Amino acid sequence: MIDPKKLEEIAKNISDAIPPGVKSMAEGAEAKVKQVLQSQLAKLDFVSREEFDIQSQVLIRTREKLLALEARIAELESKQLAAPADKDVE
């Protein structure tokens, strides 16, 4: 999820942008804005940057393993195709 410090900063910026007269009428506007932001962002399907980076590394390792397995299969297939030809020559 999004960093709580960032949410607090956004809520504070929005709260600071509210004119003083309106702000006095809306005690706790910053908390309300933060609550609304958290609620709306929770509905979105976001992942943290940390989780994204971890999954990117997992994907890279998976691709490397897949390429290695494909190369190994190709090697085994070529050996298998070459083996019967060797037996026919004898």
Residue frames as a rotation matrix with the C-alpha (Angstrom) as fourth column:
MET 1
0.580 0.814 0.000 0.00
0.814 -0.580 0.000 0.00
0.000 0.000 -1.000 0.00
ILE 2
0.339 -0.411 0.846 1.02
0.241 -0.831 -0.501 3.64
0.909 0.374 -0.183 -0.17
ASP 3
-0.594 -0.704 -0.391 3.37
0.606 -0.072 -0.792 5.01
0.529 -0.707 0.469 2.47
PRO 4
0.343 0.783 -0.519 1.33
0.935 -0.231 0.269 6.44
0.090 -0.578 -0.811 5.39
LYS 5
-0.258 -0.509 -0.821 3.73
0.546 -0.778 0.311 9.40
-0.797 -0.368 0.479 5.61
LYS 6
-0.959 -0.049 0.279 2.88
0.274 -0.402 0.873 10.28
0.070 0.914 0.399 2.00
LEU 7
-0.114 0.992 0.048 -0.84
0.779 0.059 0.624 10.12
0.617 0.108 -0.780 2.81
GLU 8
0.284 0.159 -0.946 -0.31
0.854 -0.491 0.173 12.42
-0.437 -0.856 -0.275 5.79
GLU 9
-0.686 -0.621 -0.380 1.65
0.347 -0.737 0.580 14.82
-0.640 0.266 0.721 3.61
ILE 10
-0.773 0.478 0.418 -1.08
0.398 -0.149 0.905 14.85
0.495 0.866 -0.075 0.93
ALA 11
0.214 0.899 -0.383 -3.79
0.901 -0.030 0.433 15.31
0.378 -0.437 -0.816 3.55
LYS 12
-0.005 -0.298 -0.955 -1.83
0.706 -0.677 0.208 18.15
-0.708 -0.673 0.214 5.15
ASN 13
-0.927 -0.372 0.043 -1.32
0.277 -0.601 0.750 19.87
-0.253 0.707 0.660 1.78
ILE 14
-0.399 0.867 0.301 -5.03
0.553 -0.035 0.833 19.65
0.732 0.498 -0.465 1.03
SER 15
0.358 0.523 -0.774 -5.89
0.934 -0.183 0.308 20.85
0.019 -0.833 -0.553 4.53
ASP 16
-0.385 -0.599 -0.702 -3.46
0.573 -0.751 0.327 23.78
-0.724 -0.277 0.632 4.20
ALA 17
-0.922 0.042 0.385 -5.10
0.333 -0.424 0.842 24.78
0.199 0.905 0.377 0.91
ILE 18
0.064 0.992 -0.106 -8.48
0.895 -0.010 0.447 25.20
0.442 -0.124 -0.888 2.64
PRO 19
-0.154 -0.083 0.985 -9.18
-0.053 -0.994 -0.092 28.86
0.987 -0.067 0.148 3.52
PRO 20
-0.934 -0.357 -0.016 -8.87
0.003 0.038 -0.999 29.64
0.358 -0.933 -0.034 7.27
GLY 21
-0.455 0.837 0.305 -12.58
-0.887 -0.392 -0.246 30.48
-0.086 -0.382 0.920 7.70
VAL 22
0.436 0.598 -0.672 -13.66
-0.689 0.703 0.177 27.20
0.578 0.386 0.719 6.21
LYS 23
-0.310 -0.675 -0.670 -10.95
-0.010 0.707 -0.708 25.35
0.951 -0.213 -0.226 8.07
SER 24
-0.887 0.001 0.461 -12.19
-0.451 -0.211 -0.867 26.55
0.096 -0.977 0.188 11.45
MET 25
0.097 0.992 0.083 -15.67
-0.991 0.104 -0.082 25.28
-0.090 -0.074 0.993 10.60
ALA 26
0.744 0.142 -0.653 -14.29
-0.357 0.910 -0.209 21.91
0.564 0.389 0.728 9.59
GLU 27
0.218 -0.636 0.740 -12.42
-0.926 0.104 0.362 20.72
-0.307 -0.765 -0.567 12.68
GLY 28
-0.030 -0.336 0.941 -10.40
-0.166 0.930 0.326 17.68
-0.986 -0.147 -0.084 11.84
ALA 29
0.762 0.333 -0.556 -10.44
-0.564 -0.083 -0.822 18.32
-0.320 0.939 0.124 8.09
GLU 30
-0.144 -0.912 -0.385 -6.96
-0.977 0.192 -0.090 16.89
0.156 0.363 -0.918 7.75
ALA 31
-0.687 -0.066 0.724 -8.00
-0.377 0.884 -0.277 13.66
-0.622 -0.463 -0.632 9.46
LYS 32
0.370 0.906 0.206 -11.12
-0.149 0.277 -0.949 13.43
-0.917 0.320 0.238 7.29
VAL 33
0.568 -0.228 -0.791 -9.15
-0.823 -0.190 -0.536 14.01
-0.028 0.955 -0.295 4.10
LYS 34
-0.561 -0.825 0.063 -6.65
-0.828 0.561 -0.016 11.35
-0.022 -0.061 -0.998 5.18
GLN 35
-0.399 0.501 0.768 -9.48
-0.187 0.776 -0.603 8.94
-0.898 -0.384 -0.216 5.95
VAL 36
0.685 0.688 -0.241 -11.12
-0.329 -0.004 -0.944 9.55
-0.650 0.726 0.223 2.57
LEU 37
0.205 -0.708 -0.675 -7.80
-0.968 -0.045 -0.246 9.17
0.144 0.704 -0.695 0.74
GLN 38
-0.730 -0.497 0.469 -7.06
-0.598 0.797 -0.086 5.89
-0.331 -0.343 -0.879 2.51
SER 39
-0.018 0.836 0.548 -10.54
-0.108 0.544 -0.832 4.61
-0.994 -0.075 0.081 1.79
GLN 40
0.782 0.350 -0.516 -10.43
-0.496 -0.154 -0.855 5.47
-0.378 0.924 0.053 -1.90
LEU 41
-0.043 -0.888 -0.457 -6.88
-0.979 0.130 -0.160 4.23
0.201 0.441 -0.875 -2.40
ALA 42
-0.555 -0.111 0.824 -7.74
-0.480 0.852 -0.209 0.96
-0.679 -0.512 -0.526 -0.66
LYS 43
0.517 0.827 0.222 -10.34
-0.198 0.367 -0.909 0.35
-0.833 0.426 0.353 -3.38
LEU 44
0.611 -0.380 -0.694 -7.63
-0.776 -0.113 -0.621 0.55
0.157 0.918 -0.364 -6.04
ASP 45
0.963 -0.253 0.095 -5.50
0.237 0.959 0.159 -2.48
-0.132 -0.130 0.983 -6.76
PHE 46
0.583 -0.803 0.122 -2.07
-0.646 -0.549 -0.531 -0.98
0.493 0.231 -0.839 -6.05
VAL 47
0.714 -0.509 -0.481 1.09
0.660 0.720 0.216 -2.74
0.236 -0.472 0.850 -4.95
SER 48
0.767 -0.507 -0.393 3.96
-0.082 -0.685 0.724 -1.11
-0.636 -0.523 -0.567 -3.12
ARG 49
0.582 -0.653 -0.485 7.15
-0.772 -0.255 -0.582 -0.25
0.257 0.713 -0.652 -4.97
GLU 50
-0.340 -0.724 0.601 8.95
-0.872 0.482 0.088 -2.77
-0.353 -0.494 -0.795 -2.77
GLU 51
0.123 0.475 0.871 6.53
-0.082 0.880 -0.468 -5.55
-0.989 -0.014 0.147 -3.74
PHE 52
0.938 0.201 -0.282 6.78
-0.266 -0.105 -0.958 -4.55
-0.222 0.974 -0.045 -7.41
ASP 53
0.201 -0.954 -0.221 10.59
-0.961 -0.149 -0.231 -4.69
0.188 0.259 -0.947 -7.29
ILE 54
-0.367 -0.281 0.887 10.53
-0.587 0.809 0.013 -8.10
-0.721 -0.516 -0.462 -5.58
GLN 55
0.490 0.647 0.584 8.14
0.081 0.633 -0.770 -9.51
-0.868 0.424 0.258 -8.18
SER 56
0.806 -0.289 -0.516 10.26
-0.591 -0.344 -0.729 -8.06
0.033 0.893 -0.449 -10.98
GLN 57
-0.251 -0.954 0.166 13.30
-0.964 0.262 0.047 -9.89
-0.088 -0.148 -0.985 -9.61
VAL 58
-0.152 0.295 0.943 11.30
-0.212 0.923 -0.322 -13.13
-0.965 -0.249 -0.078 -9.32
LEU 59
0.853 0.522 -0.021 10.21
-0.096 0.117 -0.989 -12.72
-0.513 0.845 0.150 -12.94
ILE 60
0.409 -0.791 -0.455 13.80
-0.898 -0.263 -0.352 -12.15
0.158 0.553 -0.818 -14.09
ARG 61
-0.509 -0.613 0.604 14.98
-0.729 0.680 0.075 -15.30
-0.457 -0.402 -0.793 -12.28
THR 62
0.207 0.686 0.697 12.06
-0.041 0.718 -0.695 -17.28
-0.977 0.116 0.177 -13.69
ARG 63
0.891 0.082 -0.447 12.88
-0.428 -0.180 -0.886 -16.16
-0.153 0.980 -0.125 -17.23
GLU 64
-0.056 -0.990 -0.126 16.53
-0.996 0.063 -0.055 -17.13
0.063 0.123 -0.990 -16.72
LYS 65
-0.454 -0.057 0.889 15.50
-0.397 0.907 -0.145 -20.59
-0.798 -0.418 -0.435 -15.52
LEU 66
0.612 0.759 0.221 13.08
-0.066 0.328 -0.942 -20.98
-0.788 0.562 0.251 -18.43
LEU 67
0.649 -0.446 -0.616 15.79
-0.753 -0.262 -0.603 -20.08
0.108 0.856 -0.506 -20.95
ALA 68
-0.438 -0.844 0.309 18.18
-0.881 0.472 0.042 -22.54
-0.181 -0.254 -0.950 -19.30
LEU 69
-0.167 0.465 0.869 15.54
-0.139 0.862 -0.488 -25.30
-0.976 -0.202 -0.079 -19.39
GLU 70
0.844 0.480 -0.240 14.71
-0.269 -0.009 -0.963 -24.57
-0.464 0.877 0.122 -23.04
ALA 71
0.216 -0.858 -0.466 18.41
-0.957 -0.092 -0.275 -24.77
0.193 0.505 -0.841 -23.92
ARG 72
-0.568 -0.415 0.710 18.74
-0.638 0.768 -0.062 -28.05
-0.520 -0.488 -0.701 -22.01
ILE 73
0.313 0.766 0.561 15.70
-0.051 0.603 -0.796 -29.54
-0.948 0.220 0.228 -23.76
ALA 74
0.817 -0.057 -0.574 17.07
-0.571 -0.218 -0.791 -28.48
-0.080 0.974 -0.211 -27.15
GLU 75
-0.226 -0.974 -0.020 20.40
-0.973 0.227 -0.033 -30.10
0.037 0.012 -0.999 -26.28
LEU 76
-0.449 0.114 0.886 18.75
-0.326 0.902 -0.281 -33.35
-0.832 -0.416 -0.368 -25.18
GLU 77
0.657 0.749 0.086 16.53
-0.141 0.235 -0.962 -33.42
-0.741 0.620 0.260 -28.29
SER 78
0.540 -0.520 -0.661 19.52
-0.829 -0.196 -0.523 -32.91
0.143 0.831 -0.537 -30.58
LYS 79
-0.556 -0.741 0.377 21.38
-0.801 0.599 -0.004 -35.73
-0.223 -0.304 -0.926 -28.81
GLN 80
-0.093 0.622 0.777 18.34
-0.146 0.764 -0.629 -37.98
-0.985 -0.172 0.020 -29.11
LEU 81
0.848 0.408 -0.337 18.01
-0.353 -0.039 -0.935 -37.27
-0.395 0.912 0.111 -32.82
ALA 82
0.177 -0.880 -0.440 21.71
-0.951 -0.038 -0.306 -37.88
0.253 0.473 -0.844 -33.34
ALA 83
-0.314 -0.328 0.891 21.73
-0.709 0.706 0.011 -41.16
-0.632 -0.628 -0.454 -31.34
PRO 84
0.551 0.539 0.638 19.59
-0.007 0.767 -0.642 -43.29
-0.835 0.349 0.426 -33.75
ALA 85
0.879 -0.273 -0.391 21.66
-0.451 -0.209 -0.868 -42.11
0.155 0.939 -0.306 -36.70
ASP 86
-0.104 -0.962 0.252 24.81
-0.995 0.099 -0.031 -43.27
0.005 -0.254 -0.967 -34.90
LYS 87
-0.107 0.129 0.986 23.29
-0.395 0.905 -0.161 -46.73
-0.913 -0.406 -0.045 -34.34
ASP 88
0.871 0.486 0.075 22.35
-0.104 0.331 -0.938 -47.08
-0.480 0.809 0.339 -38.02
VAL 89
0.498 -0.765 -0.408 25.94
-0.829 -0.281 -0.484 -46.47
0.256 0.579 -0.774 -39.04
GLU 90
-0.258 -0.648 0.717 27.28
-0.847 0.509 0.155 -49.40
-0.465 -0.567 -0.680 -36.98
